[in-house]
Amino acid sequence: MKRVKAINGYTIYQMTARDEKNGNGTEGEYSIYFSSDVRDYGVTYSTPEYEGIETLEQAIECISDPESVAFAQAKEELEEEYTTVSYDDIVERMQETTTDREENPTMEEVRTFTVGTFNALVIPEQNWSIFDDDHKTDLNRVEKLGLEAVLADFVSEYEKDVLGDACDSIKSYIRWNDDGVDILDGIIDTYVFYNYAIGSVWMTSNGCILIDAVDLEVYDGLIDDTIDDDYISDFEQCDVCEKPYKYDIWSECKRVLIRID
């Protein structure tokens, strides 16, 4: 199986030709496991929560409803604290978490995922200013080299995770700027991973590295006489990899700030 994506307390795997040959599934289909099970027992000794899913989009949809997310996250938290965890324990933790959110309505759920050896944290919008206000400018050569290496390695790890192998190095398309690095390939000037398009990679004065990106699935542009329901519908139905070619993604898609370690 090929590991594709970790999200919301679950990990998605895709069946390979070898899996099909061994009678373990159909090549190209997806199975979903609790990330905590994979962590504790390995995927070989874990039982899939969902299997036989035809597309990655359908797989993500399976684990995106609030109840599924809350259950997986509660399970993962408890299994980090205790050796044995029951279903009732998980439900009780879910209820405690729900109560916390109801009592703190401004809390925004923190989204995390992994890309190879990188851990990624999607910064809640309410906290963007903490990082934006500490954005380091006038970087020196060593800092720019470091950000270039991080961006190149991040893309390489993503391609190995999703495609099974890294394609040509993106280093030749990385541009240095005074306050970070970005991608300049002369075509779309970005790189798409999952549903995000990379705008730039920069750092704070204390060394936090961030990817400034946009969410290609979320329309966040102006709505006027030229932007009607048909336009929005076309945008939503367009494949995320095609959007940088067809739309002004930097003004029409929602900003996302991702911290990577």
Backbone hydrogen bonds, N-H to C=O, Kabsch-Sander energy under -0.5 kcal/mol:
donor,donor_aa,acceptor,acceptor_aa,energy
2,K,14,Q,-2.7
3,R,1,M,-0.5
4,V,12,I,-3.0
5,K,12,I,-1.3
6,A,114,T,-0.5
7,I,5,K,-0.5
7,I,10,Y,-2.3
8,N,112,T,-0.6
10,Y,7,I,-2.0
11,T,33,Y,-2.8
12,I,5,K,-3.6
13,Y,31,S,-3.0
14,Q,2,K,-2.8
15,M,29,E,-3.3
20,E,16,T,-2.0
21,K,17,A,-2.4
22,N,18,R,-1.9
23,G,20,E,-1.5
24,N,19,D,-3.1
28,G,15,M,-2.5
29,E,26,T,-2.2
30,Y,53,I,-2.8
31,S,13,Y,-2.7
32,I,50,Y,-3.0
33,Y,11,T,-2.6
35,S,9,G,-2.2
36,S,9,G,-0.5
38,V,34,F,-2.0
39,R,35,S,-2.5
40,D,36,S,-2.2
41,Y,37,D,-3.2
42,G,37,D,-0.7
42,G,38,V,-1.3
45,Y,42,G,-0.7
46,S,43,V,-1.2
49,E,32,I,-3.1
50,Y,32,I,-1.4
53,I,30,Y,-2.3
59,A,55,T,-1.8
60,I,56,L,-2.6
61,E,57,E,-2.0
62,C,58,Q,-1.7
63,I,59,A,-0.8
63,I,60,I,-0.7
64,S,61,E,-1.3
69,V,65,D,-2.1
70,A,66,P,-2.7
71,F,67,E,-2.4
72,A,68,S,-2.3
73,Q,69,V,-2.4
74,A,70,A,-2.3
75,K,71,F,-2.5
76,E,72,A,-2.4
77,E,73,Q,-2.3
78,L,74,A,-2.4
79,E,75,K,-2.3
80,E,76,E,-0.9
80,E,77,E,-0.5
81,E,77,E,-0.7
81,E,78,L,-0.9
82,Y,78,L,-2.8
90,I,86,S,-1.8
91,V,87,Y,-2.3
92,E,88,D,-2.4
93,R,89,D,-2.1
94,M,90,I,-2.4
95,Q,91,V,-2.3
96,E,92,E,-2.1
97,T,93,R,-2.4
98,T,94,M,-2.6
99,T,95,Q,-2.2
100,D,96,E,-2.1
101,R,97,T,-2.1
102,E,98,T,-2.2
103,E,99,T,-2.3
104,N,100,D,-1.2
107,M,104,N,-2.3
111,R,122,V,-0.7
113,F,120,A,-1.9
115,V,118,F,-2.3
118,F,115,V,-2.6
120,A,113,F,-3.0
121,L,259,R,-2.7
122,V,111,R,-2.9
123,I,121,L,-0.7
123,I,257,L,-2.9
127,N,124,P,-2.4
128,W,125,E,-1.6
130,I,127,N,-1.0
131,F,127,N,-0.8
131,F,128,W,-1.0
132,D,128,W,-3.1
133,D,129,S,-2.4
134,D,131,F,-0.9
135,H,132,D,-1.4
136,K,203,M,-2.7
139,L,178,D,-3.1
144,K,140,N,-2.1
145,L,141,R,-2.6
146,G,142,V,-2.2
147,L,143,E,-2.3
148,E,144,K,-2.4
149,A,145,L,-2.3
150,V,146,G,-2.3
151,L,147,L,-2.5
152,A,148,E,-2.4
153,D,149,A,-2.7
154,F,150,V,-2.6
155,V,151,L,-2.2
156,S,152,A,-2.2
157,E,153,D,-2.9
158,Y,154,F,-2.3
159,E,155,V,-2.4
160,K,156,S,-2.1
161,D,157,E,-2.2
162,V,158,Y,-2.8
163,L,159,E,-2.2
164,G,159,E,-0.8
165,D,159,E,-1.0
173,Y,170,I,-2.3
174,I,171,K,-1.4
175,R,182,D,-3.0
177,N,180,G,-2.7
180,G,177,N,-0.8
181,V,201,V,-2.5
182,D,175,R,-1.9
184,L,173,Y,-3.4
193,F,191,Y,-0.5
193,F,196,Y,-2.4
196,Y,193,F,-2.8
197,A,214,V,-2.0
198,I,191,Y,-2.4
199,G,212,D,-2.9
200,S,212,D,-1.8
201,V,181,V,-3.0
202,W,210,L,-2.2
204,T,208,C,-2.0
205,S,134,D,-1.4
207,G,204,T,-1.8
209,I,260,I,-0.5
210,L,202,W,-3.0
211,I,258,I,-3.3
212,D,200,S,-3.1
212,D,210,L,-0.6
213,A,211,I,-0.7
213,A,256,V,-3.0
214,V,197,A,-1.6
215,D,254,K,-3.1
216,L,195,N,-2.9
216,L,214,V,-0.8
218,V,215,D,-1.5
219,Y,217,E,-0.6
220,D,252,E,-3.5
221,G,252,E,-0.8
224,D,222,L,-0.5
227,I,224,D,-0.9
228,D,226,T,-0.7
232,I,228,D,-2.1
233,S,229,D,-2.6
234,D,230,D,-2.7
235,F,231,Y,-2.3
236,E,232,I,-2.5
237,Q,233,S,-1.9
238,C,234,D,-1.3
242,E,239,D,-1.5
243,K,239,D,-1.2
245,Y,242,E,-1.3
246,K,242,E,-1.2
247,Y,243,K,-3.0
249,I,247,Y,-1.6
251,S,248,D,-1.5
252,E,248,D,-1.8
253,C,249,I,-1.8
254,K,215,D,-0.8
254,K,218,V,-1.5
256,V,213,A,-2.9
258,I,211,I,-2.5
258,I,256,V,-0.5
259,R,121,L,-3.0
260,I,209,I,-2.2
261,D,119,N,-2.3
